[in-house]
Amino acid sequence: MQAYYAPEPRWPAWLATVAIAAILRTLPSALIVGPDWLVFVLMFALTTVGSIVHARGRLLAAQNIGYAALSIATLAMVASLATLIYRLPTHAESPRELLLAATALWSSNILIFACWYWRLDAGGPRHRDLRESHTDGAFLFPQMTISVKMRQELQEVQWRPTFIDYLFIAFNTSTAFSPTDAPVLSPWAKILMMIQSSVSLTTLAILAARAVNIL
């Protein structure tokens, strides 16, 4: 089946995945489960291999590799957050380390879930590429509520969400703890957004606040 228009570029999601690996690497060693370099090396290697496999047309394999890289990042982030919470009563980390850790966890939280939304919504980017326009998915984007006539007038007949749209959703979820312009329709998306909001709330309300109070 041929795509109706040029496929969405994959480099923003690839760049976000590399950024996640780099951000998690900046966490204090005591908060990283396992060797400091392990998550970074695994994610970078999987992302690189996934890009090569995708370029060779093995799309299903590339998709599964992407899932594996994101799963590693998600587990690493949650493990680091749990470790930091466990260590808070010991006052082992300095205020500066707490602020840096909170910033790293909050930033990686946004990028990780933006990648999940981008990979899972409406079957993923490959399936969205095969559709003439985006009319059904886990999120109700404003463009999906516009009539066909209005879409034609706005030259948005073939509109579809790109990575920046999912990054915007993830950013709003981490800052407002709720969706803003795009209501959530699918149960899996609601579950992911609850997890993301919980991580963000824990990071901001507990860790960052604690660090500021003891400066």
C-alpha positions as CSV (number, residue, x, y, z in Angstrom):
1,M,0.0,0.0,0.0
2,Q,1.4,3.4,-1.0
3,A,1.6,6.4,1.2
4,Y,-0.4,9.3,0.1
5,Y,2.4,11.8,0.9
6,A,6.0,11.8,2.1
7,P,6.5,9.7,5.3
8,E,7.1,11.6,8.5
9,P,10.8,12.1,9.2
10,R,12.1,9.8,11.9
11,W,15.1,11.9,13.0
12,P,13.2,13.9,15.7
13,A,12.3,10.6,17.5
14,W,15.8,9.3,17.0
15,L,17.3,12.5,18.4
16,A,14.9,12.4,21.4
17,T,15.9,8.8,22.2
18,V,19.6,9.7,22.1
19,A,18.9,12.7,24.3
20,I,17.1,10.5,26.8
21,A,20.2,8.3,27.1
22,A,22.4,11.3,27.5
23,I,20.2,12.8,30.2
24,L,19.9,9.6,32.2
25,R,23.7,9.4,32.0
26,T,24.0,12.7,33.9
27,L,22.3,11.3,37.0
28,P,24.6,10.9,40.1
29,S,26.2,7.4,40.1
30,A,24.4,6.5,43.3
31,L,21.0,6.9,41.5
32,I,21.9,4.7,38.5
33,V,21.0,1.1,38.9
34,G,23.8,-1.0,37.5
35,P,27.0,0.3,35.8
36,D,26.9,4.0,34.9
37,W,27.4,3.4,31.2
38,L,25.0,0.5,30.7
39,V,21.8,2.3,29.9
40,F,23.5,4.8,27.7
41,V,25.4,2.2,25.7
42,L,22.3,-0.1,25.3
43,M,20.0,2.7,24.2
44,F,22.5,4.3,21.8
45,A,23.3,0.8,20.3
46,L,19.7,-0.1,19.9
47,T,18.8,3.3,18.4
48,T,21.6,3.0,15.9
49,V,20.8,-0.5,14.9
50,G,17.1,0.4,14.7
51,S,17.9,3.3,12.3
52,I,20.0,0.9,10.1
53,V,17.3,-1.7,10.1
54,H,14.6,0.8,9.2
55,A,16.7,2.2,6.3
56,R,16.9,-1.4,4.9
57,G,13.1,-1.7,5.0
58,R,12.8,-4.1,7.9
59,L,10.1,-1.9,9.5
60,L,8.7,-4.5,12.0
61,A,12.2,-5.3,13.4
62,A,12.9,-1.5,13.6
63,Q,9.7,-1.0,15.5
64,N,10.5,-3.8,18.0
65,I,14.0,-2.4,18.5
66,G,12.5,1.0,19.3
67,Y,10.1,-0.5,21.8
68,A,13.1,-2.2,23.5
69,A,15.1,1.0,23.7
70,L,12.2,2.9,25.2
71,S,11.4,0.1,27.7
72,I,15.0,0.2,28.9
73,A,14.8,4.0,29.3
74,T,11.5,3.8,31.1
75,L,12.7,1.2,33.6
76,A,15.9,3.1,34.2
77,M,14.1,6.3,34.9
78,V,11.6,4.7,37.3
79,A,14.4,2.8,39.0
80,S,16.4,6.0,39.5
81,L,13.4,7.9,40.8
82,A,12.7,5.1,43.3
83,T,16.3,5.0,44.4
84,L,16.3,8.7,45.0
85,I,13.2,8.6,47.0
86,Y,14.6,5.8,49.1
87,R,17.8,7.7,49.7
88,L,16.1,11.0,50.6
89,P,15.9,10.4,54.4
90,T,19.7,9.7,54.5
91,H,20.5,13.1,53.1
92,A,23.2,11.4,51.1
93,E,22.7,13.8,48.1
94,S,23.6,17.4,48.3
95,P,21.0,20.1,47.3
96,R,22.8,20.6,44.0
97,E,22.7,16.9,43.2
98,L,19.0,16.8,44.1
99,L,18.2,19.6,41.8
100,L,20.3,18.1,39.0
101,A,18.6,14.7,39.5
102,A,15.1,16.2,39.6
103,T,15.8,18.2,36.3
104,A,17.2,15.1,34.6
105,L,14.3,12.9,35.7
106,W,11.7,15.5,34.7
107,S,13.2,16.1,31.3
108,S,13.7,12.4,30.5
109,N,10.1,11.8,31.6
110,I,8.8,14.2,29.0
111,L,10.9,12.7,26.2
112,I,10.3,9.1,27.1
113,F,6.5,9.4,27.1
114,A,6.5,11.6,24.0
115,C,8.3,8.7,22.2
116,W,5.8,6.2,23.6
117,Y,2.8,8.3,22.4
118,W,4.5,8.8,19.0
119,R,5.2,5.1,18.6
120,L,1.8,3.8,19.8
121,D,-0.8,6.3,18.6
122,A,-2.9,5.0,15.7
123,G,-0.6,2.0,15.1
124,G,2.6,4.1,15.0
125,P,4.2,6.4,12.5
126,R,4.2,3.8,9.7
127,H,0.5,3.2,9.8
128,R,-0.2,6.9,10.1
129,D,1.9,7.4,6.9
130,L,-0.4,5.1,5.0
131,R,-3.5,7.1,5.8
132,E,-4.7,10.0,3.7
133,S,-5.5,12.0,6.8
134,H,-5.4,11.4,10.6
135,T,-9.0,11.0,11.8
136,D,-8.8,8.3,14.5
137,G,-6.4,7.7,17.3
138,A,-5.7,7.7,21.0
139,F,-5.7,11.5,21.1
140,L,-8.3,13.9,19.8
141,F,-6.2,16.6,18.2
142,P,-8.0,19.9,17.4
143,Q,-7.4,19.3,13.7
144,M,-9.4,16.1,13.9
145,T,-12.5,18.1,14.9
146,I,-12.4,20.4,11.9
147,S,-14.8,19.8,9.1
148,V,-13.6,18.6,5.7
149,K,-14.5,21.9,4.1
150,M,-12.6,23.9,6.7
151,R,-9.6,21.6,6.3
152,Q,-9.6,22.3,2.6
153,E,-9.8,26.1,3.3
154,L,-6.9,25.8,5.8
155,Q,-5.0,23.5,3.4
156,E,-4.9,20.8,6.1
157,V,-6.7,18.0,4.2
158,Q,-3.8,15.6,4.7
159,W,-2.9,16.7,8.2
160,R,-1.4,14.1,10.6
161,P,0.4,14.5,13.9
162,T,4.2,14.6,14.0
163,F,6.6,14.0,16.8
164,I,6.3,17.6,18.0
165,D,2.6,17.1,18.6
166,Y,3.3,14.2,20.9
167,L,6.1,16.1,22.6
168,F,3.6,18.9,23.2
169,I,1.2,16.5,24.9
170,A,4.0,15.0,27.0
171,F,5.2,18.4,28.1
172,N,1.7,19.5,29.1
173,T,1.2,16.3,31.0
174,S,4.4,16.9,33.0
175,T,3.6,20.5,33.7
176,A,-0.2,20.7,34.1
177,F,-0.6,17.0,35.1
178,S,-3.4,16.7,32.5
179,P,-4.0,16.9,28.8
180,T,-4.6,20.4,27.4
181,D,-5.5,20.8,23.7
182,A,-5.8,17.0,22.9
183,P,-8.3,15.0,25.0
184,V,-7.3,11.3,25.6
185,L,-9.6,8.6,24.1
186,S,-7.8,5.3,24.5
187,P,-7.4,3.4,27.8
188,W,-3.7,2.6,27.1
189,A,-3.0,6.4,26.6
190,K,-4.8,7.3,29.8
191,I,-2.7,4.7,31.7
192,L,0.5,6.1,30.3
193,M,-0.5,9.7,31.0
194,M,-1.3,8.7,34.6
195,I,2.1,7.2,35.0
196,Q,3.8,10.2,33.4
197,S,1.9,12.6,35.6
198,S,2.8,10.6,38.7
199,V,6.5,10.6,37.9
200,S,6.4,14.3,37.2
201,L,4.5,15.1,40.3
202,T,6.8,13.0,42.5
203,T,9.9,14.7,40.9
204,L,8.7,18.3,41.2
205,A,6.6,18.2,44.3
206,I,8.9,16.0,46.4
207,L,12.4,16.1,45.1
208,A,12.8,19.6,43.7
209,A,10.9,21.1,46.6
210,R,13.0,19.3,49.1
211,A,16.2,20.5,47.4
212,V,15.0,24.1,47.4
213,N,14.0,24.0,51.1
214,I,17.5,22.8,52.2
215,L,19.5,25.2,50.1
